[in-house]
Amino acid sequence: MKEIKIKTEFIKLQQLLKLAGLVDQGSDAKLYIADGLVTVNDIIVTERGKKVYPGDIISLKGQKKIKVI
């Protein structure tokens, strides 16, 4: 499981996907999220502005999971 460290209280899901290198552009992240291909803590999320906090685990289309620390 890949870990991404953030220095703030939270990060928006769309920004995290780009930071983690799971998508090339923010517009790609928007589409994946809208299509229900992203999970946060094993729950499908369709809100791109979803706040993600340390301890949350994110997955895109069943790819390797990412843990926010």
Backbone as JSON Lines, residues from 0, in Angstrom:
{"i":0,"aa":"M","n":[0.85,-1.18,0.0],"ca":[0.0,0.0,0.0],"c":[0.89,1.24,0.0]}
{"i":1,"aa":"K","n":[0.64,2.1,-0.95],"ca":[1.39,3.34,-1.06],"c":[0.86,4.34,-0.03]}
{"i":2,"aa":"E","n":[1.78,5.1,0.58],"ca":[1.37,6.11,1.55],"c":[1.68,7.5,1.01]}
{"i":3,"aa":"I","n":[0.73,8.4,1.19],"ca":[0.88,9.79,0.79],"c":[0.77,10.64,2.05]}
{"i":4,"aa":"K","n":[1.81,11.41,2.32],"ca":[1.82,12.26,3.51],"c":[1.32,13.65,3.14]}
{"i":5,"aa":"I","n":[0.39,14.15,3.94],"ca":[-0.1,15.52,3.74],"c":[0.29,16.34,4.96]}
{"i":6,"aa":"K","n":[0.45,17.62,4.76],"ca":[0.87,18.51,5.84],"c":[-0.27,19.37,6.36]}
{"i":7,"aa":"T","n":[-1.46,19.13,5.82],"ca":[-2.64,19.88,6.23],"c":[-3.61,18.94,6.93]}
{"i":8,"aa":"E","n":[-4.69,19.48,7.46],"ca":[-5.68,18.66,8.16],"c":[-6.36,17.68,7.22]}
{"i":9,"aa":"F","n":[-6.59,18.1,5.97],"ca":[-7.25,17.25,4.97],"c":[-6.78,17.66,3.58]}
{"i":10,"aa":"I","n":[-7.15,16.85,2.59],"ca":[-6.9,17.16,1.19],"c":[-8.16,16.74,0.42]}
{"i":11,"aa":"K","n":[-8.49,17.46,-0.62],"ca":[-9.66,17.08,-1.42],"c":[-9.31,15.86,-2.27]}
{"i":12,"aa":"L","n":[-10.28,15.0,-2.44],"ca":[-10.08,13.74,-3.14],"c":[-9.47,13.93,-4.52]}
{"i":13,"aa":"Q","n":[-9.98,14.87,-5.28],"ca":[-9.48,15.12,-6.63],"c":[-8.0,15.49,-6.59]}
{"i":14,"aa":"Q","n":[-7.6,16.3,-5.63],"ca":[-6.21,16.7,-5.5],"c":[-5.33,15.52,-5.09]}
{"i":15,"aa":"L","n":[-5.85,14.67,-4.24],"ca":[-5.09,13.51,-3.78],"c":[-4.81,12.55,-4.93]}
{"i":16,"aa":"L","n":[-5.8,12.31,-5.78],"ca":[-5.6,11.4,-6.91],"c":[-4.5,11.9,-7.83]}
{"i":17,"aa":"K","n":[-4.44,13.19,-8.02],"ca":[-3.39,13.78,-8.86],"c":[-2.04,13.71,-8.14]}
{"i":18,"aa":"L","n":[-2.0,14.06,-6.87],"ca":[-0.77,14.02,-6.08],"c":[-0.18,12.62,-6.03]}
{"i":19,"aa":"A","n":[-1.04,11.62,-5.92],"ca":[-0.59,10.23,-5.82],"c":[-0.17,9.66,-7.17]}
{"i":20,"aa":"G","n":[-0.44,10.39,-8.26],"ca":[-0.06,9.92,-9.58],"c":[-1.03,8.92,-10.18]}
{"i":21,"aa":"L","n":[-2.23,8.82,-9.62],"ca":[-3.23,7.9,-10.15],"c":[-3.91,8.46,-11.4]}
{"i":22,"aa":"V","n":[-3.89,9.78,-11.54],"ca":[-4.43,10.43,-12.73],"c":[-3.43,11.47,-13.21]}
{"i":23,"aa":"D","n":[-3.48,11.79,-14.49],"ca":[-2.58,12.78,-15.05],"c":[-3.1,14.2,-14.86]}
{"i":24,"aa":"Q","n":[-4.41,14.35,-14.95],"ca":[-5.02,15.68,-14.88],"c":[-6.2,15.66,-13.93]}
{"i":25,"aa":"G","n":[-6.51,16.84,-13.39],"ca":[-7.67,16.95,-12.52],"c":[-8.96,16.58,-13.22]}
{"i":26,"aa":"S","n":[-9.02,16.83,-14.54],"ca":[-10.24,16.49,-15.28],"c":[-10.43,14.97,-15.34]}
{"i":27,"aa":"D","n":[-9.33,14.22,-15.38],"ca":[-9.43,12.75,-15.34],"c":[-10.0,12.3,-14.0]}
{"i":28,"aa":"A","n":[-9.51,12.91,-12.93],"ca":[-10.0,12.57,-11.59],"c":[-11.49,12.83,-11.49]}
{"i":29,"aa":"K","n":[-11.94,13.95,-12.04],"ca":[-13.36,14.32,-12.01],"c":[-14.21,13.24,-12.66]}
{"i":30,"aa":"L","n":[-13.75,12.73,-13.8],"ca":[-14.51,11.7,-14.51],"c":[-14.55,10.38,-13.72]}
{"i":31,"aa":"Y","n":[-13.41,9.96,-13.2],"ca":[-13.36,8.71,-12.43],"c":[-14.27,8.79,-11.21]}
{"i":32,"aa":"I","n":[-14.23,9.93,-10.53],"ca":[-15.07,10.1,-9.34],"c":[-16.55,10.1,-9.73]}
{"i":33,"aa":"A","n":[-16.9,10.84,-10.76],"ca":[-18.3,10.92,-11.2],"c":[-18.82,9.56,-11.65]}
{"i":34,"aa":"D","n":[-17.95,8.72,-12.21],"ca":[-18.36,7.39,-12.67],"c":[-18.38,6.34,-11.56]}
{"i":35,"aa":"G","n":[-18.08,6.75,-10.32],"ca":[-18.13,5.83,-9.2],"c":[-16.98,4.83,-9.17]}
{"i":36,"aa":"L","n":[-15.83,5.21,-9.71],"ca":[-14.68,4.31,-9.76],"c":[-13.69,4.52,-8.61]}
{"i":37,"aa":"V","n":[-14.01,5.44,-7.71],"ca":[-13.11,5.75,-6.6],"c":[-13.78,5.39,-5.28]}
{"i":38,"aa":"T","n":[-13.02,4.75,-4.41],"ca":[-13.54,4.44,-3.07],"c":[-12.67,5.11,-2.01]}
{"i":39,"aa":"V","n":[-13.33,5.51,-0.94],"ca":[-12.65,6.01,0.26],"c":[-13.11,5.11,1.39]}
{"i":40,"aa":"N","n":[-12.17,4.42,2.0],"ca":[-12.48,3.46,3.06],"c":[-13.52,2.43,2.59]}
{"i":41,"aa":"D","n":[-13.33,1.95,1.36],"ca":[-14.18,0.92,0.73],"c":[-15.61,1.38,0.46]}
{"i":42,"aa":"I","n":[-15.85,2.68,0.44],"ca":[-17.16,3.23,0.11],"c":[-17.02,4.06,-1.18]}
{"i":43,"aa":"I","n":[-17.86,3.78,-2.17],"ca":[-17.81,4.53,-3.43],"c":[-18.16,5.99,-3.17]}
{"i":44,"aa":"V","n":[-17.32,6.87,-3.71],"ca":[-17.51,8.31,-3.53],"c":[-17.7,8.95,-4.9]}
{"i":45,"aa":"T","n":[-18.72,9.79,-5.02],"ca":[-18.97,10.5,-6.28],"c":[-18.82,12.01,-6.12]}
{"i":46,"aa":"E","n":[-18.36,12.45,-4.97],"ca":[-18.18,13.88,-4.68],"c":[-16.7,14.21,-4.8]}
{"i":47,"aa":"R","n":[-16.31,14.95,-5.84],"ca":[-14.89,15.2,-6.06],"c":[-14.28,16.1,-5.0]}
{"i":48,"aa":"G","n":[-15.08,16.92,-4.34],"ca":[-14.59,17.79,-3.29],"c":[-14.54,17.11,-1.93]}
{"i":49,"aa":"K","n":[-14.76,15.81,-1.9],"ca":[-14.74,15.04,-0.65],"c":[-13.42,15.29,0.07]}
{"i":50,"aa":"K","n":[-13.51,15.59,1.35],"ca":[-12.31,15.8,2.15],"c":[-11.77,14.46,2.61]}
{"i":51,"aa":"V","n":[-10.48,14.27,2.41],"ca":[-9.82,13.03,2.8],"c":[-8.83,13.37,3.91]}
{"i":52,"aa":"Y","n":[-8.85,12.57,4.97],"ca":[-8.05,12.83,6.17],"c":[-7.01,11.74,6.38]}
{"i":53,"aa":"P","n":[-5.96,12.05,7.16],"ca":[-5.0,11.0,7.5],"c":[-5.71,9.78,8.08]}
{"i":54,"aa":"G","n":[-5.28,8.61,7.62],"ca":[-5.91,7.36,8.04],"c":[-6.88,6.81,7.01]}
{"i":55,"aa":"D","n":[-7.35,7.67,6.1],"ca":[-8.27,7.23,5.05],"c":[-7.51,6.41,4.0]}
{"i":56,"aa":"I","n":[-8.2,5.44,3.41],"ca":[-7.62,4.59,2.38],"c":[-8.43,4.77,1.1]}
{"i":57,"aa":"I","n":[-7.72,5.11,0.02],"ca":[-8.35,5.43,-1.25],"c":[-7.93,4.42,-2.31]}
{"i":58,"aa":"S","n":[-8.88,4.06,-3.19],"ca":[-8.58,3.15,-4.29],"c":[-9.28,3.67,-5.55]}
{"i":59,"aa":"L","n":[-8.59,3.54,-6.68],"ca":[-9.15,3.94,-7.96],"c":[-9.24,2.72,-8.85]}
{"i":60,"aa":"K","n":[-10.46,2.35,-9.26],"ca":[-10.7,1.21,-10.15],"c":[-10.02,-0.07,-9.67]}
{"i":61,"aa":"G","n":[-9.96,-0.26,-8.38],"ca":[-9.37,-1.49,-7.86],"c":[-7.86,-1.54,-7.93]}
{"i":62,"aa":"Q","n":[-7.2,-0.42,-8.29],"ca":[-5.74,-0.36,-8.3],"c":[-5.21,-0.44,-6.89]}
{"i":63,"aa":"K","n":[-3.89,-0.41,-6.78],"ca":[-3.27,-0.43,-5.46],"c":[-3.86,0.67,-4.58]}
{"i":64,"aa":"K","n":[-4.06,0.34,-3.34],"ca":[-4.67,1.3,-2.41],"c":[-3.62,2.3,-1.92]}
{"i":65,"aa":"I","n":[-4.13,3.47,-1.59],"ca":[-3.3,4.56,-1.08],"c":[-3.8,4.95,0.3]}
{"i":66,"aa":"K","n":[-2.88,5.07,1.22],"ca":[-3.23,5.5,2.58],"c":[-2.71,6.9,2.8]}
{"i":67,"aa":"V","n":[-3.57,7.76,3.31],"ca":[-3.2,9.13,3.62],"c":[-2.62,9.14,5.04]}
{"i":68,"aa":"I","n":[-1.43,9.73,5.15],"ca":[-0.82,9.84,6.49],"c":[-0.46,11.27,6.78]}
